[in-house]
Amino acid sequence: QVQLVESGGGLVQAGGSLRLSCAASGRTFSSYAMGWFRQAPGKEREFVSTIRWSGSTNYADSVKGRFTVSRDNAKNTVYLEMNSLKSEGTAVYYCAAGGRRYGSTWQRRVGDYDYWGQGTQVTVSS
């Protein structure tokens, strides 16, 4: 049974930082992309960042320069370092994994992933 478990969410003041982690179990994702999405109340789930099996990264324009995604294949874990957080960053953050093995395109859509975590709440107070 595949599981993705996010952690690291919480309450932070605007301008602050948080580091999210997502640990996968049940299968290895070193050959697949892993991504982060977020969903604010009343809004659709939106792309935040993705990291390919090769380590290449891609970001939504809204977080570029402030967020950094990384992965540790030995731990089957993906991270999201979030700096200079803004109030509009308040959302439930989800990690995702899967898609095409050794994929060469950017996986920026919800439908590009096979597995999802349960989400972790990030609240940014202004």
VENWOBEL-V664960 format. One record per residue. PSI is psi in radians with two decimals (none if undefined). OMEGA is omega in radians with two decimals (none if undefined). BURIAL is b if it has 24 or more other ideal C-beta (glycine too) atoms within 12 Angstrom, else e. Layout:
PSI	OMEGA	BURIAL
PSI	OMEGA	BURIAL
This chain:
2.16	-3.13	e
2.34	3.07	e
2.44	2.99	e
2.19	-3.08	b
2.00	3.11	b
2.66	3.05	b
2.89	3.06	b
-0.08	3.11	b
3.00	3.13	b
-2.89	-3.14	e
2.29	-3.13	e
2.61	3.09	b
2.68	3.07	e
2.38	-3.09	e
-0.19	-3.12	e
-3.03	-3.06	e
2.67	3.01	e
2.67	3.06	b
2.05	3.10	b
2.56	3.06	b
2.65	3.07	b
1.94	-3.12	b
2.23	-3.14	b
2.55	3.06	b
2.79	3.12	e
-0.41	3.01	e
2.84	-3.13	e
2.39	-3.10	e
0.33	-3.10	b
-0.39	-3.14	b
0.13	-3.04	e
2.80	3.04	b
2.66	3.00	b
2.53	-3.04	b
2.95	3.06	b
2.39	3.07	b
2.89	3.05	b
2.70	-3.14	b
2.03	3.09	b
2.76	-3.13	b
2.26	3.11	e
0.09	-3.11	e
2.87	3.10	e
2.76	3.06	e
2.31	-3.09	b
2.63	3.14	b
2.44	3.06	b
-0.95	-3.07	b
2.73	3.05	b
2.66	3.07	b
2.17	-3.13	b
2.97	3.08	b
-0.51	-3.10	b
-0.23	-3.08	e
-0.11	3.08	e
2.53	-3.04	e
2.74	3.12	b
2.54	-3.04	b
2.68	2.95	b
2.58	-3.13	b
-0.56	-3.06	e
-0.32	-3.10	e
-0.09	-3.09	b
2.32	-3.14	e
-0.25	3.14	e
-0.55	-3.11	b
2.58	3.08	b
2.20	3.11	b
2.49	3.11	b
2.92	3.13	b
2.67	3.07	b
1.74	-3.07	e
-0.51	3.11	e
-0.53	3.13	e
-0.03	-3.13	e
0.76	-3.00	b
2.49	3.05	b
2.55	-3.09	b
2.72	3.01	b
1.91	3.09	b
2.14	-3.08	b
2.07	3.12	b
2.83	3.12	e
0.86	-3.08	e
2.52	3.13	b
2.81	-3.10	b
-0.53	3.12	e
-0.07	3.06	e
-0.06	3.10	b
2.11	-3.07	b
2.97	2.91	b
2.23	-3.12	b
2.27	-3.11	b
2.45	2.97	b
2.71	-3.10	b
2.70	-3.13	b
2.72	3.07	b
-2.63	-3.06	b
-2.50	-3.07	b
2.30	3.11	e
2.31	-3.09	e
0.67	-3.13	e
2.62	-3.11	b
0.06	3.10	e
2.81	3.13	e
2.24	3.13	e
1.66	-3.05	b
0.04	-3.11	b
2.64	3.11	e
-0.73	-3.09	b
-0.11	3.14	e
-0.18	-3.04	b
2.65	-3.11	b
-0.49	-3.03	b
2.54	-3.09	b
2.58	3.00	b
3.13	-3.09	b
-0.22	3.10	e
2.68	3.06	b
2.38	-3.05	b
2.29	3.00	b
2.16	3.13	b
2.14	-3.13	b
2.04	-3.13	b
2.46	-3.10	e
none	none	e
